[in-house]
Protein backbone atom coordinates (compact mmCIF):
# COMPACT_ATOMS: atom_id res chain seq x y z
CA UNK A 1 0.00 0.00 0.00
CA UNK A 2 1.47 3.34 -0.99
CA UNK A 3 1.51 6.55 1.05
CA UNK A 4 -1.20 8.10 -1.14
CA UNK A 5 -3.50 5.17 -0.37
CA UNK A 6 -2.94 5.67 3.34
CA UNK A 7 -3.66 9.41 2.97
CA UNK A 8 -6.89 8.63 1.10
CA UNK A 9 -8.01 6.29 3.87
CA UNK A 10 -7.22 8.86 6.56
CA UNK A 11 -9.14 11.58 4.68
CA UNK A 12 -12.23 9.39 4.28
CA UNK A 13 -14.76 10.24 6.97
CA UNK A 14 -18.33 9.15 6.45
CA UNK A 15 -19.94 10.40 9.65
CA UNK A 16 -23.23 8.59 9.02
CA UNK A 17 -21.53 5.23 8.53
CA UNK A 18 -19.29 5.79 11.54
CA UNK A 19 -22.30 6.83 13.64
CA UNK A 20 -24.06 3.59 12.75
CA UNK A 21 -20.96 1.60 13.67
CA UNK A 22 -20.79 3.58 16.92
CA UNK A 23 -24.36 2.48 17.62
CA UNK A 24 -23.16 -1.12 17.41
CA UNK A 25 -20.25 -0.42 19.76
CA UNK A 26 -22.57 1.36 22.21
CA UNK A 27 -25.02 -1.53 22.00
CA UNK A 28 -22.29 -4.10 22.65
CA UNK A 29 -21.03 -2.11 25.64
CA UNK A 30 -24.46 -1.66 27.21
CA UNK A 31 -26.39 -4.75 26.21
CA UNK A 32 -24.30 -7.31 24.38
CA UNK A 33 -24.87 -9.09 21.09
CA UNK A 34 -28.67 -9.17 21.42
CA UNK A 35 -28.74 -5.37 21.67
CA UNK A 36 -26.57 -5.10 18.53
CA UNK A 37 -29.11 -7.25 16.68
CA UNK A 38 -31.97 -5.06 17.93
CA UNK A 39 -30.20 -1.91 16.72
CA UNK A 40 -29.61 -3.45 13.28
CA UNK A 41 -33.29 -4.38 13.01
CA UNK A 42 -34.34 -0.87 14.09
CA UNK A 43 -32.10 0.69 11.42
CA UNK A 44 -33.57 -1.64 8.78
CA UNK A 45 -37.09 -0.80 9.97
CA UNK A 46 -36.37 2.94 9.81
CA UNK A 47 -35.17 2.50 6.21
CA UNK A 48 -38.42 0.63 5.38
CA UNK A 49 -36.46 -2.46 4.38
CA UNK A 50 -38.28 -4.78 6.80
CA UNK A 51 -41.75 -5.01 8.27
CA UNK A 52 -42.45 -6.19 11.81
CA UNK A 53 -46.05 -7.16 12.40
CA UNK A 54 -47.37 -6.06 15.73
CA UNK A 55 -49.65 -8.97 16.56
CA UNK A 56 -47.50 -11.91 15.55
CA UNK A 57 -44.12 -10.16 15.86
CA UNK A 58 -43.06 -11.62 12.55
CA UNK A 59 -40.26 -9.99 10.54
CA UNK A 60 -40.60 -9.87 6.76
CA UNK A 61 -38.31 -8.35 4.16
CA UNK A 62 -39.73 -5.54 2.05
CA UNK A 63 -36.55 -4.59 0.18
CA UNK A 64 -33.15 -6.27 0.24
CA UNK A 65 -31.22 -3.43 -1.39
CA UNK A 66 -30.85 0.01 0.22
CA UNK A 67 -32.75 2.89 -1.39
CA UNK A 68 -29.50 4.82 -1.81
CA UNK A 69 -27.03 2.84 -3.95
CA UNK A 70 -24.20 5.06 -2.68
CA UNK A 71 -24.84 3.98 0.92
CA UNK A 72 -21.97 2.26 2.68
CA UNK A 73 -22.52 -1.47 3.15
CA UNK A 74 -23.35 -2.43 6.72
CA UNK A 75 -22.42 -6.05 7.38
CA UNK A 76 -24.54 -6.40 10.52
CA UNK A 77 -27.66 -5.27 8.66
CA UNK A 78 -26.80 -7.63 5.81
CA UNK A 79 -26.53 -10.48 8.34
CA UNK A 80 -29.98 -9.54 9.63
CA UNK A 81 -31.42 -9.62 6.12
CA UNK A 82 -29.73 -12.96 5.42
CA UNK A 83 -31.28 -14.43 8.58
CA UNK A 84 -34.82 -13.67 7.37
CA UNK A 85 -36.24 -16.16 4.83
CA UNK A 86 -38.72 -15.15 2.15
CA UNK A 87 -41.77 -16.04 4.25
CA UNK A 88 -40.56 -14.19 7.32
CA UNK A 89 -39.52 -15.37 10.77
CA UNK A 90 -40.55 -14.61 14.37
CA UNK A 91 -38.69 -11.64 15.83
CA UNK A 92 -36.95 -13.52 18.64
CA UNK A 93 -35.53 -16.06 16.14
CA UNK A 94 -34.18 -13.26 13.94
CA UNK A 95 -32.59 -11.53 16.93
CA UNK A 96 -30.99 -14.79 18.10
CA UNK A 97 -29.64 -15.56 14.60
CA UNK A 98 -28.15 -12.09 14.15
CA UNK A 99 -26.66 -12.05 17.66
CA UNK A 100 -24.87 -15.34 16.91
CA UNK A 101 -23.62 -14.18 13.48
CA UNK A 102 -19.92 -13.70 12.66
CA UNK A 103 -20.61 -10.04 11.81
CA UNK A 104 -21.65 -9.28 15.39
CA UNK A 105 -18.63 -11.25 16.62
CA UNK A 106 -16.49 -8.99 14.40
CA UNK A 107 -17.87 -5.95 16.26
CA UNK A 108 -16.73 -7.54 19.54
CA UNK A 109 -13.32 -8.36 18.02
CA UNK A 110 -12.90 -4.74 16.97
CA UNK A 111 -13.76 -3.64 20.49
CA UNK A 112 -11.13 -6.03 21.87
CA UNK A 113 -8.58 -4.43 19.55
CA UNK A 114 -9.65 -0.98 20.84
CA UNK A 115 -9.19 -2.13 24.43
CA UNK A 116 -12.87 -1.98 25.43
CA UNK A 117 -13.34 -5.74 25.88
CA UNK A 118 -11.04 -8.48 27.13
CA UNK A 119 -10.97 -12.24 26.80
CA UNK A 120 -13.22 -14.35 24.63
CA UNK A 121 -16.33 -13.29 26.53
CA UNK A 122 -17.85 -9.85 26.61
CA UNK A 123 -16.05 -8.66 29.74
CA UNK A 124 -15.49 -4.92 29.80
CA UNK A 125 -12.11 -3.42 30.53
CA UNK A 126 -11.71 -0.32 32.67
CA UNK A 127 -11.98 1.84 29.52
CA UNK A 128 -15.09 -0.08 28.49
CA UNK A 129 -16.77 0.51 31.85
CA UNK A 130 -15.84 4.19 31.74
CA UNK A 131 -17.25 4.54 28.22
CA UNK A 132 -20.47 2.78 29.24
CA UNK A 133 -20.85 5.07 32.27
CA UNK A 134 -20.39 8.16 30.08
CA UNK A 135 -22.97 6.85 27.60
CA UNK A 136 -25.60 6.26 30.26
CA UNK A 137 -25.05 9.69 31.82
CA UNK A 138 -25.41 11.51 28.50
CA UNK A 139 -27.79 9.48 26.30
CA UNK A 140 -27.73 9.89 22.51
CA UNK A 141 -30.55 11.72 20.74
CA UNK A 142 -31.22 9.30 17.89
CA UNK A 143 -33.62 6.37 18.26
CA UNK A 144 -30.89 3.89 17.41
CA UNK A 145 -28.56 5.50 19.94
CA UNK A 146 -31.20 5.41 22.69
CA UNK A 147 -31.95 1.76 21.91
CA UNK A 148 -28.24 0.93 21.94
CA UNK A 149 -27.65 2.49 25.35
CA UNK A 150 -30.90 1.95 27.25
CA UNK A 151 -32.47 -0.99 25.43
CA UNK A 152 -36.08 -1.39 24.28
CA UNK A 153 -37.33 0.48 27.36
CA UNK A 154 -35.98 3.70 25.79
CA UNK A 155 -38.43 3.25 22.90
CA UNK A 156 -41.41 2.34 25.08
CA UNK A 157 -43.34 5.37 23.81
CA UNK A 158 -43.48 3.71 20.37
CA UNK A 159 -45.05 0.38 19.54
CA UNK A 160 -41.71 -0.87 18.22
CA UNK A 161 -40.19 -0.55 21.69
CA UNK A 162 -43.00 -2.67 23.10
CA UNK A 163 -42.52 -5.26 20.36
CA UNK A 164 -38.77 -5.49 21.00
CA UNK A 165 -39.26 -5.71 24.77
CA UNK A 166 -42.11 -8.24 24.94
CA UNK A 167 -41.87 -11.93 24.24
CA UNK A 168 -43.18 -13.32 20.98
CA UNK A 169 -46.69 -14.68 21.37
CA UNK A 170 -47.17 -18.42 21.30
CA UNK A 171 -48.58 -19.74 18.03
CA UNK A 172 -52.31 -20.36 18.04
CA UNK A 173 -53.25 -24.01 18.12
CA UNK A 174 -56.52 -24.72 16.39
CA UNK A 175 -58.66 -27.56 17.61
CA UNK A 176 -58.77 -30.45 15.22
CA UNK A 177 -62.31 -31.07 14.05
CA UNK A 178 -63.40 -34.67 14.27
CA UNK A 179 -66.49 -35.38 12.35
CA UNK A 180 -67.95 -37.46 9.66
CA UNK A 181 -66.42 -35.30 6.95
CA UNK A 182 -67.84 -34.39 3.56
CA UNK A 183 -71.41 -35.47 3.01
CA UNK A 184 -71.59 -37.47 6.20
CA UNK A 185 -69.62 -40.38 4.76
CA UNK A 186 -66.79 -40.57 7.22
CA UNK A 187 -63.31 -39.29 7.17
CA UNK A 188 -61.34 -42.01 5.36
CA UNK A 189 -63.91 -43.56 3.07
CA UNK A 190 -63.36 -41.35 0.05
CA UNK A 191 -66.24 -39.99 -1.94
CA UNK A 192 -68.45 -43.01 -1.50
CA UNK A 193 -68.53 -43.83 -5.19
CA UNK A 194 -67.30 -47.35 -4.90
C-alpha positions as CSV (number, residue, x, y, z in Angstrom):
1,X,0.0,0.0,0.0
2,X,1.5,3.3,-1.0
3,X,1.5,6.5,1.0
4,X,-1.2,8.1,-1.1
5,X,-3.5,5.2,-0.4
6,X,-2.9,5.7,3.3
7,X,-3.7,9.4,3.0
8,X,-6.9,8.6,1.1
9,X,-8.0,6.3,3.9
10,X,-7.2,8.9,6.6
11,X,-9.1,11.6,4.7
12,X,-12.2,9.4,4.3
13,X,-14.8,10.2,7.0
14,X,-18.3,9.2,6.5
15,X,-19.9,10.4,9.6
16,X,-23.2,8.6,9.0
17,X,-21.5,5.2,8.5
18,X,-19.3,5.8,11.5
19,X,-22.3,6.8,13.6
20,X,-24.1,3.6,12.8
21,X,-21.0,1.6,13.7
22,X,-20.8,3.6,16.9
23,X,-24.4,2.5,17.6
24,X,-23.2,-1.1,17.4
25,X,-20.2,-0.4,19.8
26,X,-22.6,1.4,22.2
27,X,-25.0,-1.5,22.0
28,X,-22.3,-4.1,22.6
29,X,-21.0,-2.1,25.6
30,X,-24.5,-1.7,27.2
31,X,-26.4,-4.8,26.2
32,X,-24.3,-7.3,24.4
33,X,-24.9,-9.1,21.1
34,X,-28.7,-9.2,21.4
35,X,-28.7,-5.4,21.7
36,X,-26.6,-5.1,18.5
37,X,-29.1,-7.3,16.7
38,X,-32.0,-5.1,17.9
39,X,-30.2,-1.9,16.7
40,X,-29.6,-3.5,13.3
41,X,-33.3,-4.4,13.0
42,X,-34.3,-0.9,14.1
43,X,-32.1,0.7,11.4
44,X,-33.6,-1.6,8.8
45,X,-37.1,-0.8,10.0
46,X,-36.4,2.9,9.8
47,X,-35.2,2.5,6.2
48,X,-38.4,0.6,5.4
49,X,-36.5,-2.5,4.4
50,X,-38.3,-4.8,6.8
51,X,-41.8,-5.0,8.3
52,X,-42.5,-6.2,11.8
53,X,-46.1,-7.2,12.4
54,X,-47.4,-6.1,15.7
55,X,-49.7,-9.0,16.6
56,X,-47.5,-11.9,15.5
57,X,-44.1,-10.2,15.9
58,X,-43.1,-11.6,12.5
59,X,-40.3,-10.0,10.5
60,X,-40.6,-9.9,6.8
61,X,-38.3,-8.3,4.2
62,X,-39.7,-5.5,2.1
63,X,-36.5,-4.6,0.2
64,X,-33.1,-6.3,0.2
65,X,-31.2,-3.4,-1.4
66,X,-30.8,0.0,0.2
67,X,-32.8,2.9,-1.4
68,X,-29.5,4.8,-1.8
69,X,-27.0,2.8,-3.9
70,X,-24.2,5.1,-2.7
71,X,-24.8,4.0,0.9
72,X,-22.0,2.3,2.7
73,X,-22.5,-1.5,3.1
74,X,-23.3,-2.4,6.7
75,X,-22.4,-6.0,7.4
76,X,-24.5,-6.4,10.5
77,X,-27.7,-5.3,8.7
78,X,-26.8,-7.6,5.8
79,X,-26.5,-10.5,8.3
80,X,-30.0,-9.5,9.6
81,X,-31.4,-9.6,6.1
82,X,-29.7,-13.0,5.4
83,X,-31.3,-14.4,8.6
84,X,-34.8,-13.7,7.4
85,X,-36.2,-16.2,4.8
86,X,-38.7,-15.1,2.1
87,X,-41.8,-16.0,4.2
88,X,-40.6,-14.2,7.3
89,X,-39.5,-15.4,10.8
90,X,-40.5,-14.6,14.4
91,X,-38.7,-11.6,15.8
92,X,-36.9,-13.5,18.6
93,X,-35.5,-16.1,16.1
94,X,-34.2,-13.3,13.9
95,X,-32.6,-11.5,16.9
96,X,-31.0,-14.8,18.1
97,X,-29.6,-15.6,14.6
98,X,-28.2,-12.1,14.2
99,X,-26.7,-12.1,17.7
100,X,-24.9,-15.3,16.9
101,X,-23.6,-14.2,13.5
102,X,-19.9,-13.7,12.7
103,X,-20.6,-10.0,11.8
104,X,-21.6,-9.3,15.4
105,X,-18.6,-11.2,16.6
106,X,-16.5,-9.0,14.4
107,X,-17.9,-6.0,16.3
108,X,-16.7,-7.5,19.5
109,X,-13.3,-8.4,18.0
110,X,-12.9,-4.7,17.0
111,X,-13.8,-3.6,20.5
112,X,-11.1,-6.0,21.9
113,X,-8.6,-4.4,19.5
114,X,-9.6,-1.0,20.8
115,X,-9.2,-2.1,24.4
116,X,-12.9,-2.0,25.4
117,X,-13.3,-5.7,25.9
118,X,-11.0,-8.5,27.1
119,X,-11.0,-12.2,26.8
120,X,-13.2,-14.3,24.6
121,X,-16.3,-13.3,26.5
122,X,-17.9,-9.8,26.6
123,X,-16.1,-8.7,29.7
124,X,-15.5,-4.9,29.8
125,X,-12.1,-3.4,30.5
126,X,-11.7,-0.3,32.7
127,X,-12.0,1.8,29.5
128,X,-15.1,-0.1,28.5
129,X,-16.8,0.5,31.9
130,X,-15.8,4.2,31.7
131,X,-17.3,4.5,28.2
132,X,-20.5,2.8,29.2
133,X,-20.8,5.1,32.3
134,X,-20.4,8.2,30.1
135,X,-23.0,6.9,27.6
136,X,-25.6,6.3,30.3
137,X,-25.1,9.7,31.8
138,X,-25.4,11.5,28.5
139,X,-27.8,9.5,26.3
140,X,-27.7,9.9,22.5
141,X,-30.5,11.7,20.7
142,X,-31.2,9.3,17.9
143,X,-33.6,6.4,18.3
144,X,-30.9,3.9,17.4
145,X,-28.6,5.5,19.9
146,X,-31.2,5.4,22.7
147,X,-31.9,1.8,21.9
148,X,-28.2,0.9,21.9
149,X,-27.6,2.5,25.4
150,X,-30.9,2.0,27.2
151,X,-32.5,-1.0,25.4
152,X,-36.1,-1.4,24.3
153,X,-37.3,0.5,27.4
154,X,-36.0,3.7,25.8
155,X,-38.4,3.3,22.9
156,X,-41.4,2.3,25.1
157,X,-43.3,5.4,23.8
158,X,-43.5,3.7,20.4
159,X,-45.1,0.4,19.5
160,X,-41.7,-0.9,18.2
161,X,-40.2,-0.6,21.7
162,X,-43.0,-2.7,23.1
163,X,-42.5,-5.3,20.4
164,X,-38.8,-5.5,21.0
165,X,-39.3,-5.7,24.8
166,X,-42.1,-8.2,24.9
167,X,-41.9,-11.9,24.2
168,X,-43.2,-13.3,21.0
169,X,-46.7,-14.7,21.4
170,X,-47.2,-18.4,21.3
171,X,-48.6,-19.7,18.0
172,X,-52.3,-20.4,18.0
173,X,-53.2,-24.0,18.1
174,X,-56.5,-24.7,16.4
175,X,-58.7,-27.6,17.6
176,X,-58.8,-30.5,15.2
177,X,-62.3,-31.1,14.0
178,X,-63.4,-34.7,14.3
179,X,-66.5,-35.4,12.3
180,X,-67.9,-37.5,9.7
181,X,-66.4,-35.3,7.0
182,X,-67.8,-34.4,3.6
183,X,-71.4,-35.5,3.0
184,X,-71.6,-37.5,6.2
185,X,-69.6,-40.4,4.8
186,X,-66.8,-40.6,7.2
187,X,-63.3,-39.3,7.2
188,X,-61.3,-42.0,5.4
189,X,-63.9,-43.6,3.1
190,X,-63.4,-41.3,0.1
191,X,-66.2,-40.0,-1.9
192,X,-68.4,-43.0,-1.5
193,X,-68.5,-43.8,-5.2
194,X,-67.3,-47.3,-4.9
